[in-house]
Structures are given as structure tokens and as C-alpha cells.
Amino acid sequence: MGLIQAVLQEVRPVLLADGGDVELYDLEGDIVKVVLKGACGSCESSTATLKNAIEVRLRERVLSNLVVEAVA
């Protein structure tokens, strides 16, 4: 979980710049569950943010088959 948190910290400044944020909610097997906060919670690009920014980095740095899902 520590490495996942570190990757989220790397992505966080980009999200904060757009009025959003991300928080690790849970880890269930290969599924990383996150809460998108602020502007990210209602943004139309939130799916792209999850897949292109967060999931790609987690797959590069942690485990290649991780999947990121947003929870409410």
C-alpha cells in the first residue's frame, strides 16, 4: 500500500491544480479503489484521469495488472 500511496502523491499535484484530489480507499486483490474529490469527482474527464494518469503509473511502478476504480 505504501508504494500505491507514493504514486498517488506523484499524481496529486496535477489533480490539485485542476481543483481535484484523489484518496486511496481500498485495495482488493488487483483492484485499487480510490475516491476522486473536489472537481475530479464531477469532471467528465475523471475516467480518463483514472486510466491515463493513475492506472498507467501504478502499472508501471507497482504491478502490471492493477485496475483502478473510483468509488463514491
mmJSON file of the N, C-alpha and C atoms, coordinates in Angstrom:
{"data_MODEL":{"atom_site":{
"group_PDB":["ATOM","ATOM","ATOM","ATOM","ATOM","ATOM","ATOM","ATOM","ATOM","ATOM","ATOM","ATOM","ATOM","ATOM","ATOM","ATOM","ATOM","ATOM","ATOM","ATOM","ATOM","ATOM","ATOM","ATOM","ATOM","ATOM","ATOM","ATOM","ATOM","ATOM","ATOM","ATOM","ATOM","ATOM","ATOM","ATOM","ATOM","ATOM","ATOM","ATOM","ATOM","ATOM","ATOM","ATOM","ATOM","ATOM","ATOM","ATOM","ATOM","ATOM","ATOM","ATOM","ATOM","ATOM","ATOM","ATOM","ATOM","ATOM","ATOM","ATOM","ATOM","ATOM","ATOM","ATOM","ATOM","ATOM","ATOM","ATOM","ATOM","ATOM","ATOM","ATOM","ATOM","ATOM","ATOM","ATOM","ATOM","ATOM","ATOM","ATOM","ATOM","ATOM","ATOM","ATOM","ATOM","ATOM","ATOM","ATOM","ATOM","ATOM","ATOM","ATOM","ATOM","ATOM","ATOM","ATOM","ATOM","ATOM","ATOM","ATOM","ATOM","ATOM","ATOM","ATOM","ATOM","ATOM","ATOM","ATOM","ATOM","ATOM","ATOM","ATOM","ATOM","ATOM","ATOM","ATOM","ATOM","ATOM","ATOM","ATOM","ATOM","ATOM","ATOM","ATOM","ATOM","ATOM","ATOM","ATOM","ATOM","ATOM","ATOM","ATOM","ATOM","ATOM","ATOM","ATOM","ATOM","ATOM","ATOM","ATOM","ATOM","ATOM","ATOM","ATOM","ATOM","ATOM","ATOM","ATOM","ATOM","ATOM","ATOM","ATOM","ATOM","ATOM","ATOM","ATOM","ATOM","ATOM","ATOM","ATOM","ATOM","ATOM","ATOM","ATOM","ATOM","ATOM","ATOM","ATOM","ATOM","ATOM","ATOM","ATOM","ATOM","ATOM","ATOM","ATOM","ATOM","ATOM","ATOM","ATOM","ATOM","ATOM","ATOM","ATOM","ATOM","ATOM","ATOM","ATOM","ATOM","ATOM","ATOM","ATOM","ATOM","ATOM","ATOM","ATOM","ATOM","ATOM","ATOM","ATOM","ATOM","ATOM","ATOM","ATOM","ATOM","ATOM","ATOM","ATOM","ATOM","ATOM","ATOM","ATOM","ATOM","ATOM","ATOM","ATOM"],
"id":[1,2,3,4,5,6,7,8,9,10,11,12,13,14,15,16,17,18,19,20,21,22,23,24,25,26,27,28,29,30,31,32,33,34,35,36,37,38,39,40,41,42,43,44,45,46,47,48,49,50,51,52,53,54,55,56,57,58,59,60,61,62,63,64,65,66,67,68,69,70,71,72,73,74,75,76,77,78,79,80,81,82,83,84,85,86,87,88,89,90,91,92,93,94,95,96,97,98,99,100,101,102,103,104,105,106,107,108,109,110,111,112,113,114,115,116,117,118,119,120,121,122,123,124,125,126,127,128,129,130,131,132,133,134,135,136,137,138,139,140,141,142,143,144,145,146,147,148,149,150,151,152,153,154,155,156,157,158,159,160,161,162,163,164,165,166,167,168,169,170,171,172,173,174,175,176,177,178,179,180,181,182,183,184,185,186,187,188,189,190,191,192,193,194,195,196,197,198,199,200,201,202,203,204,205,206,207,208,209,210,211,212,213,214,215,216],
"type_symbol":["N","C","C","N","C","C","N","C","C","N","C","C","N","C","C","N","C","C","N","C","C","N","C","C","N","C","C","N","C","C","N","C","C","N","C","C","N","C","C","N","C","C","N","C","C","N","C","C","N","C","C","N","C","C","N","C","C","N","C","C","N","C","C","N","C","C","N","C","C","N","C","C","N","C","C","N","C","C","N","C","C","N","C","C","N","C","C","N","C","C","N","C","C","N","C","C","N","C","C","N","C","C","N","C","C","N","C","C","N","C","C","N","C","C","N","C","C","N","C","C","N","C","C","N","C","C","N","C","C","N","C","C","N","C","C","N","C","C","N","C","C","N","C","C","N","C","C","N","C","C","N","C","C","N","C","C","N","C","C","N","C","C","N","C","C","N","C","C","N","C","C","N","C","C","N","C","C","N","C","C","N","C","C","N","C","C","N","C","C","N","C","C","N","C","C","N","C","C","N","C","C","N","C","C","N","C","C","N","C","C","N","C","C","N","C","C"],
"label_atom_id":["N","CA","C","N","CA","C","N","CA","C","N","CA","C","N","CA","C","N","CA","C","N","CA","C","N","CA","C","N","CA","C","N","CA","C","N","CA","C","N","CA","C","N","CA","C","N","CA","C","N","CA","C","N","CA","C","N","CA","C","N","CA","C","N","CA","C","N","CA","C","N","CA","C","N","CA","C","N","CA","C","N","CA","C","N","CA","C","N","CA","C","N","CA","C","N","CA","C","N","CA","C","N","CA","C","N","CA","C","N","CA","C","N","CA","C","N","CA","C","N","CA","C","N","CA","C","N","CA","C","N","CA","C","N","CA","C","N","CA","C","N","CA","C","N","CA","C","N","CA","C","N","CA","C","N","CA","C","N","CA","C","N","CA","C","N","CA","C","N","CA","C","N","CA","C","N","CA","C","N","CA","C","N","CA","C","N","CA","C","N","CA","C","N","CA","C","N","CA","C","N","CA","C","N","CA","C","N","CA","C","N","CA","C","N","CA","C","N","CA","C","N","CA","C","N","CA","C","N","CA","C","N","CA","C","N","CA","C","N","CA","C","N","CA","C","N","CA","C","N","CA","C"],
"label_alt_id":[null,null,null,null,null,null,null,null,null,null,null,null,null,null,null,null,null,null,null,null,null,null,null,null,null,null,null,null,null,null,null,null,null,null,null,null,null,null,null,null,null,null,null,null,null,null,null,null,null,null,null,null,null,null,null,null,null,null,null,null,null,null,null,null,null,null,null,null,null,null,null,null,null,null,null,null,null,null,null,null,null,null,null,null,null,null,null,null,null,null,null,null,null,null,null,null,null,null,null,null,null,null,null,null,null,null,null,null,null,null,null,null,null,null,null,null,null,null,null,null,null,null,null,null,null,null,null,null,null,null,null,null,null,null,null,null,null,null,null,null,null,null,null,null,null,null,null,null,null,null,null,null,null,null,null,null,null,null,null,null,null,null,null,null,null,null,null,null,null,null,null,null,null,null,null,null,null,null,null,null,null,null,null,null,null,null,null,null,null,null,null,null,null,null,null,null,null,null,null,null,null,null,null,null,null,null,null,null,null,null,null,null,null,null,null,null],
"label_comp_id":["MET","MET","MET","GLY","GLY","GLY","LEU","LEU","LEU","ILE","ILE","ILE","GLN","GLN","GLN","ALA","ALA","ALA","VAL","VAL","VAL","LEU","LEU","LEU","GLN","GLN","GLN","GLU","GLU","GLU","VAL","VAL","VAL","ARG","ARG","ARG","PRO","PRO","PRO","VAL","VAL","VAL","LEU","LEU","LEU","LEU","LEU","LEU","ALA","ALA","ALA","ASP","ASP","ASP","GLY","GLY","GLY","GLY","GLY","GLY","ASP","ASP","ASP","VAL","VAL","VAL","GLU","GLU","GLU","LEU","LEU","LEU","TYR","TYR","TYR","ASP","ASP","ASP","LEU","LEU","LEU","GLU","GLU","GLU","GLY","GLY","GLY","ASP","ASP","ASP","ILE","ILE","ILE","VAL","VAL","VAL","LYS","LYS","LYS","VAL","VAL","VAL","VAL","VAL","VAL","LEU","LEU","LEU","LYS","LYS","LYS","GLY","GLY","GLY","ALA","ALA","ALA","CYS","CYS","CYS","GLY","GLY","GLY","SER","SER","SER","CYS","CYS","CYS","GLU","GLU","GLU","SER","SER","SER","SER","SER","SER","THR","THR","THR","ALA","ALA","ALA","THR","THR","THR","LEU","LEU","LEU","LYS","LYS","LYS","ASN","ASN","ASN","ALA","ALA","ALA","ILE","ILE","ILE","GLU","GLU","GLU","VAL","VAL","VAL","ARG","ARG","ARG","LEU","LEU","LEU","ARG","ARG","ARG","GLU","GLU","GLU","ARG","ARG","ARG","VAL","VAL","VAL","LEU","LEU","LEU","SER","SER","SER","ASN","ASN","ASN","LEU","LEU","LEU","VAL","VAL","VAL","VAL","VAL","VAL","GLU","GLU","GLU","ALA","ALA","ALA","VAL","VAL","VAL","ALA","ALA","ALA"],
"label_asym_id":["A","A","A","A","A","A","A","A","A","A","A","A","A","A","A","A","A","A","A","A","A","A","A","A","A","A","A","A","A","A","A","A","A","A","A","A","A","A","A","A","A","A","A","A","A","A","A","A","A","A","A","A","A","A","A","A","A","A","A","A","A","A","A","A","A","A","A","A","A","A","A","A","A","A","A","A","A","A","A","A","A","A","A","A","A","A","A","A","A","A","A","A","A","A","A","A","A","A","A","A","A","A","A","A","A","A","A","A","A","A","A","A","A","A","A","A","A","A","A","A","A","A","A","A","A","A","A","A","A","A","A","A","A","A","A","A","A","A","A","A","A","A","A","A","A","A","A","A","A","A","A","A","A","A","A","A","A","A","A","A","A","A","A","A","A","A","A","A","A","A","A","A","A","A","A","A","A","A","A","A","A","A","A","A","A","A","A","A","A","A","A","A","A","A","A","A","A","A","A","A","A","A","A","A","A","A","A","A","A","A","A","A","A","A","A","A"],
"label_entity_id":["1","1","1","1","1","1","1","1","1","1","1","1","1","1","1","1","1","1","1","1","1","1","1","1","1","1","1","1","1","1","1","1","1","1","1","1","1","1","1","1","1","1","1","1","1","1","1","1","1","1","1","1","1","1","1","1","1","1","1","1","1","1","1","1","1","1","1","1","1","1","1","1","1","1","1","1","1","1","1","1","1","1","1","1","1","1","1","1","1","1","1","1","1","1","1","1","1","1","1","1","1","1","1","1","1","1","1","1","1","1","1","1","1","1","1","1","1","1","1","1","1","1","1","1","1","1","1","1","1","1","1","1","1","1","1","1","1","1","1","1","1","1","1","1","1","1","1","1","1","1","1","1","1","1","1","1","1","1","1","1","1","1","1","1","1","1","1","1","1","1","1","1","1","1","1","1","1","1","1","1","1","1","1","1","1","1","1","1","1","1","1","1","1","1","1","1","1","1","1","1","1","1","1","1","1","1","1","1","1","1","1","1","1","1","1","1"],
"label_seq_id":[1,1,1,2,2,2,3,3,3,4,4,4,5,5,5,6,6,6,7,7,7,8,8,8,9,9,9,10,10,10,11,11,11,12,12,12,13,13,13,14,14,14,15,15,15,16,16,16,17,17,17,18,18,18,19,19,19,20,20,20,21,21,21,22,22,22,23,23,23,24,24,24,25,25,25,26,26,26,27,27,27,28,28,28,29,29,29,30,30,30,31,31,31,32,32,32,33,33,33,34,34,34,35,35,35,36,36,36,37,37,37,38,38,38,39,39,39,40,40,40,41,41,41,42,42,42,43,43,43,44,44,44,45,45,45,46,46,46,47,47,47,48,48,48,49,49,49,50,50,50,51,51,51,52,52,52,53,53,53,54,54,54,55,55,55,56,56,56,57,57,57,58,58,58,59,59,59,60,60,60,61,61,61,62,62,62,63,63,63,64,64,64,65,65,65,66,66,66,67,67,67,68,68,68,69,69,69,70,70,70,71,71,71,72,72,72],
"pdbx_PDB_ins_code":[null,null,null,null,null,null,null,null,null,null,null,null,null,null,null,null,null,null,null,null,null,null,null,null,null,null,null,null,null,null,null,null,null,null,null,null,null,null,null,null,null,null,null,null,null,null,null,null,null,null,null,null,null,null,null,null,null,null,null,null,null,null,null,null,null,null,null,null,null,null,null,null,null,null,null,null,null,null,null,null,null,null,null,null,null,null,null,null,null,null,null,null,null,null,null,null,null,null,null,null,null,null,null,null,null,null,null,null,null,null,null,null,null,null,null,null,null,null,null,null,null,null,null,null,null,null,null,null,null,null,null,null,null,null,null,null,null,null,null,null,null,null,null,null,null,null,null,null,null,null,null,null,null,null,null,null,null,null,null,null,null,null,null,null,null,null,null,null,null,null,null,null,null,null,null,null,null,null,null,null,null,null,null,null,null,null,null,null,null,null,null,null,null,null,null,null,null,null,null,null,null,null,null,null,null,null,null,null,null,null,null,null,null,null,null,null],
"Cartn_x":[0.818,0.0,0.863,2.046,2.912,3.334,3.647,4.045,2.862,1.679,0.479,0.264,0.405,0.264,1.302,2.522,3.578,3.233,2.682,2.288,1.147,0.192,-0.907,-0.377,0.644,1.263,1.902,2.446,3.048,1.993,0.826,-0.25,-1.007,-1.028,-1.828,-1.622,-0.402,-0.25,-1.005,-1.061,-1.791,-3.28,-3.788,-5.208,-5.537,-4.672,-4.895,-4.916,-4.089,-4.045,-5.371,-6.131,-7.439,-8.585,-8.274,-9.311,-9.792,-9.031,-9.437,-8.419,-8.663,-7.74,-8.112,-7.259,-7.507,-7.084,-7.827,-7.523,-7.681,-6.725,-6.816,-7.926,-8.85,-9.983,-9.751,-9.335,-9.173,-8.356,-7.852,-7.152,-7.74,-8.357,-8.962,-8.327,-7.37,-6.657,-5.889,-6.219,-5.561,-6.358,-7.377,-8.216,-7.903,-7.462,-7.178,-8.403,-9.021,-10.214,-9.82,-10.203,-9.868,-11.128,-11.05,-12.107,-11.572,-12.298,-11.947,-12.685,-11.951,-12.53,-12.529,-13.283,-13.332,-13.825,-13.19,-13.596,-13.472,-12.567,-12.386,-13.6,-14.344,-15.5,-16.628,-16.702,-17.799,-17.317,-16.044,-15.468,-15.748,-16.039,-16.275,-15.013,-13.862,-12.587,-12.097,-12.908,-12.432,-12.05,-12.77,-12.415,-11.06,-10.816,-9.517,-8.414,-8.697,-7.718,-7.378,-8.397,-8.161,-7.291,-7.64,-6.946,-5.591,-5.541,-4.326,-3.3,-3.741,-2.791,-2.483,-3.511,-3.308,-3.007,-3.866,-3.689,-2.387,-2.058,-0.824,0.393,0.435,1.585,1.657,0.507,0.509,0.986,0.576,1.01,2.509,3.044,4.485,5.303,4.82,5.617,5.308,4.087,3.691,3.473,2.434,2.073,1.357,1.779,1.304,-0.168,-0.806,-2.216,-3.178,-2.725,-3.611,-4.695,-5.871,-7.001,-7.432,-7.707,-8.143,-9.621,-10.355,-11.784,-12.09,-13.013,-13.47,-14.66,-14.697,-15.846,-16.448,-17.725,-18.412,-18.141],
"Cartn_y":[-1.194,0.0,1.259,1.167,2.334,2.823,1.898,2.282,2.873,2.34,2.897,4.324,4.546,5.9,6.844,6.365,7.193,7.604,6.679,7.002,8.015,7.85,8.819,10.2,10.244,11.525,12.191,11.398,11.948,12.576,11.959,12.425,13.599,13.649,14.629,16.085,16.583,17.991,18.362,17.449,17.706,17.83,16.951,16.987,18.237,18.585,19.775,21.041,21.075,22.238,22.45,21.367,21.451,21.457,21.634,21.705,20.362,19.307,17.974,17.345,16.1,15.343,13.864,13.014,11.571,11.007,10.019,9.368,7.861,7.12,5.661,5.227,4.435,3.961,2.533,1.66,0.255,-0.451,-1.596,-2.461,-3.849,-4.347,-5.677,-6.493,-7.328,-8.097,-7.167,-7.204,-6.343,-5.077,-4.794,-3.618,-2.559,-1.404,-0.258,0.643,0.851,1.695,3.054,4.09,5.451,6.3,7.372,8.37,9.607,10.057,11.3,12.422,13.444,14.527,15.836,16.787,18.113,18.051,18.822,18.895,17.546,16.706,15.391,14.489,14.701,13.869,14.049,15.23,15.506,15.811,15.709,16.053,14.964,15.385,14.438,13.664,14.212,13.565,12.638,12.401,11.607,10.179,9.582,8.232,8.243,9.246,9.37,9.595,10.388,10.622,9.317,8.531,7.245,6.336,6.19,5.24,5.761,7.01,7.537,8.061,8.618,9.185,8.219,7.72,6.922,5.461,4.815,3.385,3.098,3.91,3.692,3.762,4.769,4.895,3.746,3.357,2.228,0.953,0.747,-0.449,-0.411,0.768,0.9,0.684,1.208,1.245,0.15,-0.402,-1.35,-2.747,-2.919,-4.229,-4.031,-4.77,-4.523,-4.831,-5.551,-5.886,-5.179,-4.134,-3.394,-2.676,-2.611,-1.889,-0.855,0.362,1.426,1.681,1.744,2.041,3.178,4.038,5.114,4.628,5.002,4.717,6.046,6.009,7.249,7.578],
"Cartn_z":[0.0,0.0,0.0,0.578,0.636,-0.733,-1.634,-2.987,-3.751,-3.531,-4.169,-3.683,-2.387,-1.835,-2.445,-2.627,-3.208,-4.633,-5.411,-6.785,-6.778,-5.894,-5.802,-5.426,-4.574,-4.214,-5.427,-6.347,-7.564,-8.469,-8.529,-9.408,-8.781,-7.473,-6.728,-7.17,-7.391,-7.781,-9.061,-10.01,-11.257,-10.964,-10.133,-9.778,-8.97,-8.018,-7.202,-8.052,-9.08,-9.971,-10.691,-10.866,-11.521,-10.513,-9.246,-8.224,-7.717,-7.973,-7.54,-6.615,-6.287,-5.45,-5.547,-5.037,-5.043,-3.692,-3.235,-1.964,-2.135,-1.624,-1.651,-0.705,-1.213,-0.415,0.07,-0.86,-0.504,-1.58,-1.238,-2.177,-2.021,-3.099,-3.088,-4.205,-3.85,-4.862,-5.781,-7.073,-8.058,-8.348,-7.546,-7.772,-6.723,-7.212,-6.357,-6.407,-5.262,-5.201,-4.651,-5.388,-4.995,-4.944,-4.176,-4.124,-4.829,-5.848,-6.523,-5.821,-5.427,-4.638,-5.413,-4.895,-5.492,-6.919,-7.779,-9.185,-9.882,-9.433,-10.07,-9.88,-8.82,-8.546,-9.535,-10.15,-11.081,-12.497,-12.723,-14.025,-15.062,-16.276,-17.366,-17.728,-17.4,-17.724,-16.619,-15.604,-14.469,-14.865,-15.809,-16.261,-16.943,-17.769,-18.435,-17.408,-16.386,-15.327,-14.625,-14.312,-13.651,-14.495,-15.758,-16.628,-17.094,-17.554,-18.178,-17.183,-16.092,-15.143,-14.005,-13.366,-12.162,-12.485,-13.257,-13.534,-14.273,-15.259,-16.025,-15.105,-14.247,-13.339,-12.346,-11.826,-10.889,-11.567,-12.801,-13.534,-13.811,-14.074,-14.33,-13.06,-11.947,-10.727,-9.712,-9.76,-8.719,-9.285,-10.093,-10.619,-11.946,-12.961,-14.328,-14.568,-13.681,-13.917,-12.962,-12.278,-11.386,-12.175,-11.587,-12.161,-11.133,-11.593,-10.699,-10.92,-9.824,-9.878,-8.92,-9.326,-8.449,-7.64,-6.383,-5.53,-5.093,-4.783,-4.384,-2.942],
"occupancy":[1.0,1.0,1.0,1.0,1.0,1.0,1.0,1.0,1.0,1.0,1.0,1.0,1.0,1.0,1.0,1.0,1.0,1.0,1.0,1.0,1.0,1.0,1.0,1.0,1.0,1.0,1.0,1.0,1.0,1.0,1.0,1.0,1.0,1.0,1.0,1.0,1.0,1.0,1.0,1.0,1.0,1.0,1.0,1.0,1.0,1.0,1.0,1.0,1.0,1.0,1.0,1.0,1.0,1.0,1.0,1.0,1.0,1.0,1.0,1.0,1.0,1.0,1.0,1.0,1.0,1.0,1.0,1.0,1.0,1.0,1.0,1.0,1.0,1.0,1.0,1.0,1.0,1.0,1.0,1.0,1.0,1.0,1.0,1.0,1.0,1.0,1.0,1.0,1.0,1.0,1.0,1.0,1.0,1.0,1.0,1.0,1.0,1.0,1.0,1.0,1.0,1.0,1.0,1.0,1.0,1.0,1.0,1.0,1.0,1.0,1.0,1.0,1.0,1.0,1.0,1.0,1.0,1.0,1.0,1.0,1.0,1.0,1.0,1.0,1.0,1.0,1.0,1.0,1.0,1.0,1.0,1.0,1.0,1.0,1.0,1.0,1.0,1.0,1.0,1.0,1.0,1.0,1.0,1.0,1.0,1.0,1.0,1.0,1.0,1.0,1.0,1.0,1.0,1.0,1.0,1.0,1.0,1.0,1.0,1.0,1.0,1.0,1.0,1.0,1.0,1.0,1.0,1.0,1.0,1.0,1.0,1.0,1.0,1.0,1.0,1.0,1.0,1.0,1.0,1.0,1.0,1.0,1.0,1.0,1.0,1.0,1.0,1.0,1.0,1.0,1.0,1.0,1.0,1.0,1.0,1.0,1.0,1.0,1.0,1.0,1.0,1.0,1.0,1.0,1.0,1.0,1.0,1.0,1.0,1.0,1.0,1.0,1.0,1.0,1.0,1.0],
"B_iso_or_equiv":[0.0,0.0,0.0,0.0,0.0,0.0,0.0,0.0,0.0,0.0,0.0,0.0,0.0,0.0,0.0,0.0,0.0,0.0,0.0,0.0,0.0,0.0,0.0,0.0,0.0,0.0,0.0,0.0,0.0,0.0,0.0,0.0,0.0,0.0,0.0,0.0,0.0,0.0,0.0,0.0,0.0,0.0,0.0,0.0,0.0,0.0,0.0,0.0,0.0,0.0,0.0,0.0,0.0,0.0,0.0,0.0,0.0,0.0,0.0,0.0,0.0,0.0,0.0,0.0,0.0,0.0,0.0,0.0,0.0,0.0,0.0,0.0,0.0,0.0,0.0,0.0,0.0,0.0,0.0,0.0,0.0,0.0,0.0,0.0,0.0,0.0,0.0,0.0,0.0,0.0,0.0,0.0,0.0,0.0,0.0,0.0,0.0,0.0,0.0,0.0,0.0,0.0,0.0,0.0,0.0,0.0,0.0,0.0,0.0,0.0,0.0,0.0,0.0,0.0,0.0,0.0,0.0,0.0,0.0,0.0,0.0,0.0,0.0,0.0,0.0,0.0,0.0,0.0,0.0,0.0,0.0,0.0,0.0,0.0,0.0,0.0,0.0,0.0,0.0,0.0,0.0,0.0,0.0,0.0,0.0,0.0,0.0,0.0,0.0,0.0,0.0,0.0,0.0,0.0,0.0,0.0,0.0,0.0,0.0,0.0,0.0,0.0,0.0,0.0,0.0,0.0,0.0,0.0,0.0,0.0,0.0,0.0,0.0,0.0,0.0,0.0,0.0,0.0,0.0,0.0,0.0,0.0,0.0,0.0,0.0,0.0,0.0,0.0,0.0,0.0,0.0,0.0,0.0,0.0,0.0,0.0,0.0,0.0,0.0,0.0,0.0,0.0,0.0,0.0,0.0,0.0,0.0,0.0,0.0,0.0,0.0,0.0,0.0,0.0,0.0,0.0],
"pdbx_formal_charge":[null,null,null,null,null,null,null,null,null,null,null,null,null,null,null,null,null,null,null,null,null,null,null,null,null,null,null,null,null,null,null,null,null,null,null,null,null,null,null,null,null,null,null,null,null,null,null,null,null,null,null,null,null,null,null,null,null,null,null,null,null,null,null,null,null,null,null,null,null,null,null,null,null,null,null,null,null,null,null,null,null,null,null,null,null,null,null,null,null,null,null,null,null,null,null,null,null,null,null,null,null,null,null,null,null,null,null,null,null,null,null,null,null,null,null,null,null,null,null,null,null,null,null,null,null,null,null,null,null,null,null,null,null,null,null,null,null,null,null,null,null,null,null,null,null,null,null,null,null,null,null,null,null,null,null,null,null,null,null,null,null,null,null,null,null,null,null,null,null,null,null,null,null,null,null,null,null,null,null,null,null,null,null,null,null,null,null,null,null,null,null,null,null,null,null,null,null,null,null,null,null,null,null,null,null,null,null,null,null,null,null,null,null,null,null,null],
"auth_seq_id":[1,1,1,2,2,2,3,3,3,4,4,4,5,5,5,6,6,6,7,7,7,8,8,8,9,9,9,10,10,10,11,11,11,12,12,12,13,13,13,14,14,14,15,15,15,16,16,16,17,17,17,18,18,18,19,19,19,20,20,20,21,21,21,22,22,22,23,23,23,24,24,24,25,25,25,26,26,26,27,27,27,28,28,28,29,29,29,30,30,30,31,31,31,32,32,32,33,33,33,34,34,34,35,35,35,36,36,36,37,37,37,38,38,38,39,39,39,40,40,40,41,41,41,42,42,42,43,43,43,44,44,44,45,45,45,46,46,46,47,47,47,48,48,48,49,49,49,50,50,50,51,51,51,52,52,52,53,53,53,54,54,54,55,55,55,56,56,56,57,57,57,58,58,58,59,59,59,60,60,60,61,61,61,62,62,62,63,63,63,64,64,64,65,65,65,66,66,66,67,67,67,68,68,68,69,69,69,70,70,70,71,71,71,72,72,72],
"auth_comp_id":["MET","MET","MET","GLY","GLY","GLY","LEU","LEU","LEU","ILE","ILE","ILE","GLN","GLN","GLN","ALA","ALA","ALA","VAL","VAL","VAL","LEU","LEU","LEU","GLN","GLN","GLN","GLU","GLU","GLU","VAL","VAL","VAL","ARG","ARG","ARG","PRO","PRO","PRO","VAL","VAL","VAL","LEU","LEU","LEU","LEU","LEU","LEU","ALA","ALA","ALA","ASP","ASP","ASP","GLY","GLY","GLY","GLY","GLY","GLY","ASP","ASP","ASP","VAL","VAL","VAL","GLU","GLU","GLU","LEU","LEU","LEU","TYR","TYR","TYR","ASP","ASP","ASP","LEU","LEU","LEU","GLU","GLU","GLU","GLY","GLY","GLY","ASP","ASP","ASP","ILE","ILE","ILE","VAL","VAL","VAL","LYS","LYS","LYS","VAL","VAL","VAL","VAL","VAL","VAL","LEU","LEU","LEU","LYS","LYS","LYS","GLY","GLY","GLY","ALA","ALA","ALA","CYS","CYS","CYS","GLY","GLY","GLY","SER","SER","SER","CYS","CYS","CYS","GLU","GLU","GLU","SER","SER","SER","SER","SER","SER","THR","THR","THR","ALA","ALA","ALA","THR","THR","THR","LEU","LEU","LEU","LYS","LYS","LYS","ASN","ASN","ASN","ALA","ALA","ALA","ILE","ILE","ILE","GLU","GLU","GLU","VAL","VAL","VAL","ARG","ARG","ARG","LEU","LEU","LEU","ARG","ARG","ARG","GLU","GLU","GLU","ARG","ARG","ARG","VAL","VAL","VAL","LEU","LEU","LEU","SER","SER","SER","ASN","ASN","ASN","LEU","LEU","LEU","VAL","VAL","VAL","VAL","VAL","VAL","GLU","GLU","GLU","ALA","ALA","ALA","VAL","VAL","VAL","ALA","ALA","ALA"],
"auth_asym_id":["A","A","A","A","A","A","A","A","A","A","A","A","A","A","A","A","A","A","A","A","A","A","A","A","A","A","A","A","A","A","A","A","A","A","A","A","A","A","A","A","A","A","A","A","A","A","A","A","A","A","A","A","A","A","A","A","A","A","A","A","A","A","A","A","A","A","A","A","A","A","A","A","A","A","A","A","A","A","A","A","A","A","A","A","A","A","A","A","A","A","A","A","A","A","A","A","A","A","A","A","A","A","A","A","A","A","A","A","A","A","A","A","A","A","A","A","A","A","A","A","A","A","A","A","A","A","A","A","A","A","A","A","A","A","A","A","A","A","A","A","A","A","A","A","A","A","A","A","A","A","A","A","A","A","A","A","A","A","A","A","A","A","A","A","A","A","A","A","A","A","A","A","A","A","A","A","A","A","A","A","A","A","A","A","A","A","A","A","A","A","A","A","A","A","A","A","A","A","A","A","A","A","A","A","A","A","A","A","A","A","A","A","A","A","A","A"],
"auth_atom_id":["N","CA","C","N","CA","C","N","CA","C","N","CA","C","N","CA","C","N","CA","C","N","CA","C","N","CA","C","N","CA","C","N","CA","C","N","CA","C","N","CA","C","N","CA","C","N","CA","C","N","CA","C","N","CA","C","N","CA","C","N","CA","C","N","CA","C","N","CA","C","N","CA","C","N","CA","C","N","CA","C","N","CA","C","N","CA","C","N","CA","C","N","CA","C","N","CA","C","N","CA","C","N","CA","C","N","CA","C","N","CA","C","N","CA","C","N","CA","C","N","CA","C","N","CA","C","N","CA","C","N","CA","C","N","CA","C","N","CA","C","N","CA","C","N","CA","C","N","CA","C","N","CA","C","N","CA","C","N","CA","C","N","CA","C","N","CA","C","N","CA","C","N","CA","C","N","CA","C","N","CA","C","N","CA","C","N","CA","C","N","CA","C","N","CA","C","N","CA","C","N","CA","C","N","CA","C","N","CA","C","N","CA","C","N","CA","C","N","CA","C","N","CA","C","N","CA","C","N","CA","C","N","CA","C","N","CA","C","N","CA","C","N","CA","C","N","CA","C","N","CA","C"],
"pdbx_PDB_model_num":[1,1,1,1,1,1,1,1,1,1,1,1,1,1,1,1,1,1,1,1,1,1,1,1,1,1,1,1,1,1,1,1,1,1,1,1,1,1,1,1,1,1,1,1,1,1,1,1,1,1,1,1,1,1,1,1,1,1,1,1,1,1,1,1,1,1,1,1,1,1,1,1,1,1,1,1,1,1,1,1,1,1,1,1,1,1,1,1,1,1,1,1,1,1,1,1,1,1,1,1,1,1,1,1,1,1,1,1,1,1,1,1,1,1,1,1,1,1,1,1,1,1,1,1,1,1,1,1,1,1,1,1,1,1,1,1,1,1,1,1,1,1,1,1,1,1,1,1,1,1,1,1,1,1,1,1,1,1,1,1,1,1,1,1,1,1,1,1,1,1,1,1,1,1,1,1,1,1,1,1,1,1,1,1,1,1,1,1,1,1,1,1,1,1,1,1,1,1,1,1,1,1,1,1,1,1,1,1,1,1,1,1,1,1,1,1]
}}}
